[in-house]
C-alpha cells in the first residue's frame, strides 16, 4: 500500500500549464527518464523515502533531494 501511495504522489508531476494554479514551477522530464524512474519506483528502490517526498517532483532526483531535506528537518 505504501508503494502505491508513493506512485500516486510521484504521478502528480509539476506541469508547466498548472504553474499558475499550484505556484510550483513546471518541469520537463524526458520520457526515457520518466519510464526509468517509474520502473525503479515499482521495483521498490525508493521504499525507504517518505511518501511526502514524492509529491510534485518532476524527476526521481527531486524525490531524493526532498527526502534528504525532510530527514534534516
Protein Blocks (a to p, Z undefined) as FASTA:
>chain_A
ZZmmmmmmmmmcccfklmmmnopacddddfklmmmmmmmmmnopmmmpcfklmgopfblm
lmmmmmmmmmmZZ
